[in-house]
Amino acid sequence: YKDYKDGNKKYGCDDGIEKFTSSGLDKNKIIIGAAYYGKAYTITGANRWELYPGLGSMATLTSLQYDSGTVTYSYIYNNILTDKGFKRYYDPAACVPFLYNEATKIWITYEDEESLTEKVNFAYQEGVGIMFWEYGYDYKNILTETICREMGKLRGNN
């Protein structure tokens, strides 16, 4: 979902589905995405929002794993989540996590088990599909198993 507090008043899966269906697209043709990777940024500007550090601030892509700023979920799981310098934040309105390191000013957006559980439930309730990219970025199958488990629950296949 979009969270109006972050200044992003236009975008979210909920908004996209509404725009596509109001333009005539059948819901059964819509697939929302789940990323098995994150993007890392170094915050370069002043913090714009007290509740969540770094959110809405000027930033540049940062190479932690790839020059593009991409960090795979496996890299995040093995290297970032175990780094005590990073703190996990979760926006309950948007249903998304992010990680922030105050000392290095590195901010990482990504999907995790909690956000994917919400996303699978959202897709099911809305009657749309869900896909993910890139299977190899989750070599322990943590995110894939989350999707399968939640879909099984929703379909009555515990």
N, C-alpha and C positions, 0 to 999 in steps of 0.2 A: 504494500500500500504506500501511497505517498504520505509524507508527514509534513504538514504545513509549517511546522516549526523550523524546518531546515531551509526554508526558502524555495523548495522544490514544489511548486504549486501545480505543475503540469503533468508529472510523470509518475507512473506506478502501474503494475499489472492491472489493477482494478480500473484505472483510467483508460488504459489501452484497450481492454476488452469492451468497455462502454463505447469508446470511439469507433472501434471496428464494427461492433454489432449495430450501432446506430447508423452506420454507413451501409448496412445491408449484408455484412458477412455473417454466415452462420457460425454459432459458437463451436460446433463440432469441427470447424476448420482452423480453430485457434490453438496454438501450442505455446505455452510460456516456457521460458528457459531457466535452467539452474546451472550456475557456473561452478565447475570443480576447480576453480582458480580464483585468485584475488588480484587486486592491483595495489601496489605499494607506492606511496607518495611521501615526499618530505614537505612538511608544512612550512611555507615561507612567509605567510602573512599573519596578521593578528587573529587570534581566536575570535570568531563571530558569535559563538553560542556557548554560554556558560555550562549548560547541562552536558554537552558532549564536546570534548576537546577536539579541535581540528576540523570539525564538521562545518562546511561552508567557507573555510579559509582558503586563501591562495596556496597552491601547492605545485610541486613538479614531480613527475614520475621518477621513481627511485629504483635502481637496479639492486635487488637483493638476490634474485635468482636469474632473471633474464633482463636484458637491457630495456625491454618494453615496459618494465615495471610489473610484469606478470609473475605471480608466485603461485605454484601449484598447491592444491589442498594438502598433498603429501608433505610438501616443504613447510607449509604453515603448521601442520600437525606435529611434525618432527622437530622443527627449529624455532618457530615463533611462539607457539602455545606453551612451550617449555621454558621460554625466556622470561624471567621474572621482571624484566624491564617493560614488557608489554602488558597492558591491562585490556581486558575484553569489555566492550560496551554492547548493550543490546537496546535498540529502539523498539519499544513495544507497540508503537503506532505503525511504524513501517514494517515491523517484523524482520529486521535485519541486524546482524552483528557487525562490529568493526573492532579493530585492535589499534591501540595507540601507545607509543613509547614517548613519554614526556621528555626524557633526556635527549633522545636522538631526533625527536619531532617526526618520527615515521608513523604514518597512518595507513592501515591496510583495510580495505573492504573485501569481504569474502562471504561465502555461504558456509553454514555449519549444520549440525544435526537439528538444532532448534529451528533455524530459519527454513530448512528444507521440510521439516514436519509441517510448519505453517503453510508453506508453498504447496505441498501436496494436498493438504486439506482445502486450501483455497481453490486449487484447480478442480478438485472433485466437486466442491460445492457449486462452482461456476459452470461445470460441465465442459471444461476445456482440457486439452492435453498438457503434458509436461515432458520436457526433454532435458538432457544434460550434455555438457561438453566440458571436458574431454575425459573419457573413461580412464585413460592412463594416468591422469593427474590425481587419482584416488586409489593408489595401488593396494591399500589395505581394505578397500571396499566399504569404508565407513559411511560415505554419503550414499553410495548405491544401495547398501543394505537399509539405510534410513528410508529411502524412497520406496523400496520394495516392502518393507515392514509396514509403513504407513498405508500404502495402497492395499495391502492385504487386510489390514484392520478395517478399512473403509468398505471393502468388498466382502467382509465377513469371513475372511480366510486367515485366521490368527495363525 
